[in-house]
Amino acid sequence: MLLEKKKSFFGRLSEKIGDAIMARASVDEELLEELEEVLIMSDIGMETTMKIIERLRHDIKTDYITNPERVRDRLKLIMTELVDKGERHRMSEKRPLVITMIGINGGGKTTTIGKLANKLKNEGSSVMLAAADTFRAAAAEQLVIWGERAGVPVVRHQEGADPSAVIFDAVQSAKAKGTDVLICDTAGRLQTKKNLMAELEKMNKVIDREFPEAERETLLVLDATTGKNAVSQASEFGGVAELTGIVITKLDGTAKGGIALTIADEFDMAIKFVGIGEGMDDLREFRPEEFIGGIFDE
């Protein structure tokens, strides 16, 4: 299973959905209202929740669903279809590949880079990291530690250096060594949105110019525990970068997790990976049916 560790989010939501459905002998509007409340309280946004409930209401009427247990099955189907973006969930298999990782400080970006490097290396790709977050104190040192854990080299400059210069050197090194995948860390926060946009654009221009043959992925790392703040981050970063996917971290213990449905729906964004723990192997590919199956305790 995608999330073989039992997660509190799944347990709570599964239990609440079960309570709402099993308490009734028939399907009525009161049941739909209770399910709506359950979804909203699980960090699934209002707009997404209303879309789910309206689709459920439509299906109940058109398919003559009168058994509450069938409501549960149909709700599962609707939620699965909502998060399923098909092949977009898969990371590009073309090589060479440059992955740009963006996201706020504290969201698990550096940890995710280390786990992703480890995963790709174990799958047979040669990997290099670029420490282009030169604004945050000790950011490069943290990335070096993760690089050592994963057994992959890290290109870094001194703190406060030009991030694009780091990217330039990393690209040259990756090309010279025939590296399959270059993963680039970036600053989590600059003074203004304009500065962030300018910095990302500058780094992208360096990659485009120096490594035009490389396939590109730009992944936004979001912390599941921040709930609705993650939606704001998706909107902000989506406005300054062409995102190809989302990584949702800290989807364990205290995470509500419903934010995954909101992000997938409101931004039509594919979730590529989920982080479910602190271990090197705790980064899993996102599979819609398994994810929603976990919600329904399957």
KOLTI-816336 format. One record per residue (C-alpha): residue in three letters; x, y, z. Coordinates in steps of 0.001 Angstrom, whole numbers, padded with zeros to 6 digits, always signed. Layout:
% KOLTI-816336
ALAXYZ
...
//
This chain:
% KOLTI-816336
MET+000000+000000+000000
LEU+001029+003597-000616
LEU+000639+004360+003069
GLU+001152+001098+004904
LYS+001646+002971+008154
LYS-001745+003719+009702
LYS-002313+007428+009472
SER-004534+009410+011801
PHE-006063+011328+008887
PHE-007233+008167+007185
GLY-008483+006663+010419
ARG-010493+009728+011381
LEU-011988+010406+007957
SER-012805+006752+007316
GLU-014480+006515+010705
LYS-016488+009704+010218
ILE-017650+008684+006737
GLY-018603+005281+008108
ASP-020498+006811+011022
ALA-022442+009135+008726
ILE-023430+006347+006341
MET-024056+003442+008705
ALA-026271+005519+010980
ARG-028923+005680+008259
ALA-031156+003099+006704
SER-031876+005272+003657
VAL-030207+007896+001491
ASP-031445+011447+002038
GLU-030348+015080+001982
GLU-029394+014958+005643
LEU-026803+012294+004829
LEU-025317+014477+002097
GLU-025130+017444+004452
GLU-023322+015376+007069
LEU-020861+014041+004495
GLU-020255+017608+003330
GLU-019369+018652+006862
VAL-017053+015657+007296
LEU-015119+016516+004132
ILE-014734+020192+004990
MET-013475+019349+008473
SER-010821+017130+006882
ASP-009118+020059+005151
ILE-010825+019447+001833
GLY-011598+022936+000543
MET-015133+024278+000264
GLU-015079+024448-003538
THR-013757+020913-003891
THR-016156+019596-001263
MET-019131+021144-003056
LYS-017979+019606-006326
ILE-017801+016181-004684
ILE-021198+016497-003012
GLU-022938+017848-006135
ARG-021534+014960-008189
LEU-022660+012541-005476
ARG-026140+014076-005375
HIS-026379+013810-009178
ASP-025268+010167-009188
ILE-027675+009235-006416
LYS-030575+010597-008439
THR-029589+009349-011892
ASP-028442+005892-010750
TYR-031234+005459-008204
ILE-028858+004831-005318
THR-030921+003982-002236
ASN-028469+001863-000247
PRO-026155+003924+002024
GLU-023328+001453+001430
ARG-023494+002230-002286
VAL-023142+005915-001382
ARG-019818+005065+000229
ASP-018648+003236-002899
ARG-019729+006073-005169
LEU-018043+008672-002940
LYS-014819+006694-003168
LEU-015086+006597-006973
ILE-015748+010343-007220
MET-012796+011223-004980
THR-010493+008885-006899
GLU-011453+010451-010229
LEU-010897+013899-008729
VAL-007242+013283-007826
ASP-006389+011032-010776
LYS-004328+012937-013369
GLY-003271+009849-015293
GLU+000282+009719-016620
ARG+001031+013168-015226
HIS+001619+011546-011820
ARG+004685+009807-013204
MET+008094+011425-013143
SER+009688+011789-016546
GLU+011850+008785-017430
LYS+013822+010713-020044
ARG+017478+011368-019369
PRO+019222+013678-018774
LEU+016657+015215-016432
VAL+016839+018435-014424
ILE+014457+018671-011456
THR+013925+022089-009863
MET+012518+021864-006341
ILE+010659+024863-004948
GLY+008702+025557-001755
ILE+008831+027514+001477
ASN+011436+026979+004173
GLY+010369+024369+006695
GLY+008104+022521+004273
GLY+010391+019539+003919
LYS+012053+020546+000638
THR+015638+019611+001545
THR+014519+016337+003113
THR+012482+015524+000023
ILE+015463+016202-002240
GLY+017554+013733-000250
LYS+014843+011079-000362
LEU+014239+011625-004076
ALA+017955+011392-004815
ASN+018103+008133-002879
LYS+015069+006751-004724
LEU+016382+007647-008176
LYS+019833+006270-007389
ASN+018341+002989-006177
GLU+016406+002792-009428
GLY+019645+002958-011388
SER+020074+006653-012226
SER+023209+008641-011471
VAL+022216+011730-009463
MET+023779+015084-008568
LEU+022452+017835-006288
ALA+022808+021607-006702
ALA+022683+023679-003497
ALA+021160+026804-005051
ASP+019442+027947-001849
THR+022280+030263-000912
PHE+020137+032690+001109
ARG+019199+030493+004064
ALA+021904+029877+006645
ALA+023180+026293+006619
ALA+020934+025310+003680
ALA+023905+024001+001683
GLU+025268+022141+004711
GLN+021933+020390+005204
LEU+021829+019395+001550
VAL+025374+018043+001766
ILE+024326+015853+004701
TRP+021422+014439+002690
GLY+023710+014001-000299
GLU+026086+011945+001847
ARG+023214+009818+003120
ALA+022054+009148-000429
GLY+025606+008720-001707
VAL+025361+011439-004358
PRO+027619+014482-005022
VAL+026553+018030-004188
VAL+027646+021193-006011
ARG+027706+024173-003659
HIS+029129+027695-003260
GLN+029545+029838-000196
GLU+026527+031280+001611
GLY+025116+034354-000159
ALA+026510+033388-003559
ASP+024545+033862-006765
PRO+022148+030868-007030
SER+022395+030917-010813
ALA+026171+030548-010562
VAL+025623+027384-008525
ILE+023219+026099-011169
PHE+025724+026917-013922
ASP+028519+024987-012223
ALA+026208+022079-011409
VAL+025026+021843-015017
GLN+028594+021858-016320
SER+029585+019159-013847
ALA+026518+017034-014622
LYS+027200+017260-018362
ALA+030890+016450-017977
LYS+030156+013399-015832
GLY+027188+012216-017879
THR+024888+012459-014845
ASP+021348+011233-015444
VAL+019477+013478-013005
LEU+020375+016899-011574
ILE+018184+018004-008657
CYS+018313+021729-007857
ASP+017422+023160-004467
THR+016124+026757-004520
ALA+015460+029523-002015
GLY+012296+029032-000011
ARG+011682+032692+000534
LEU+013074+035933-000850
GLN+012062+039460+000077
THR+009229+039719-002400
LYS+007305+037609-004874
LYS+008964+039664-007618
ASN+012424+038711-006352
LEU+011446+035054-006200
MET+010122+035147-009748
ALA+013254+036881-011029
GLU+015543+034375-009301
LEU+013656+031356-010653
GLU+013564+032840-014145
LYS+017303+033485-014031
MET+018054+029902-012984
ASN+015735+028508-015656
LYS+017474+030587-018323
VAL+020836+029151-017271
ILE+019473+025608-017542
ASP+017781+026313-020883
ARG+020943+027840-022309
GLU+023521+025437-020916
PHE+021529+022200-020896
PRO+018886+022466-023664
GLU+018850+018709-024241
ALA+017725+018000-020674
GLU+014143+017066-019807
ARG+012661+019339-017139
GLU+010524+018855-014027
THR+009553+021600-011573
LEU+008123+020241-008330
LEU+006459+022219-005553
VAL+006920+020769-002065
LEU+003950+021293+000266
ASP+003621+020416+003953
ALA+000324+018561+004538
THR+000163+019754+008140
THR-000222+023393+007044
GLY-003697+022658+005700
LYS-005242+025554+003837
ASN-001939+027456+003847
ALA-000700+024852+001385
VAL-003400+026011-001041
SER-002110+029579-000787
GLN+001435+028353-001412
ALA+000315+026402-004482
SER-001308+029560-005816
GLU+001713+031763-005080
PHE+004380+029456-006453
GLY+002182+028414-009353
GLY+002151+032068-010336
VAL+005944+032308-010550
ALA+006885+028898-011941
GLU+005600+026377-014469
LEU+004922+023500-012115
THR+004894+019944-013418
GLY+003860+018386-010139
ILE+003433+018481-006379
VAL+005155+016636-003549
ILE+003129+016479-000330
THR+005276+015971+002764
LYS+004550+015003+006377
LEU+001535+012930+005418
ASP+001771+011025+008673
GLY+000865+011313+012349
THR-000893+014666+012596
ALA-001527+015314+008910
LYS-005130+015773+007853
GLY-004253+015027+004254
GLY-007468+016263+002654
ILE-005397+019058+001183
ALA-004250+016591-001487
LEU-007734+016515-002992
THR-008019+020297-002947
ILE-004654+020826-004658
ALA-005379+018205-007319
ASP-008811+019684-007995
GLU-008421+023458-007740
PHE-005101+023606-009605
ASP-005550+020548-011837
MET-002153+019557-010514
ALA-000650+016072-010488
ILE+000740+014861-007182
LYS+003992+013059-007949
PHE+005094+011881-004510
VAL+004040+011837-000862
GLY+006363+011843+002129
ILE+005134+009546+004909
GLY+007992+009617+007414
GLU+011551+010640+008202
GLY+013331+007604+006755
MET+015259+007648+003479
ASP+012721+005273+001946
ASP+009659+007205+003129
LEU+008997+008951-000180
ARG+006367+007116-002201
GLU+004969+007566-005674
PHE+001432+008886-005556
ARG-001179+006394-006711
PRO-004755+007777-006679
GLU-006579+004513-006036
GLU-004293+003544-003164
PHE-004458+007035-001668
ILE-008254+007168-001701
GLY-008411+003512-000681
GLY-006430+004508+002415
ILE-009052+007133+003208
PHE-011718+004441+003026
ASP-009621+002120+005194
GLU-008831-000364+002440
//
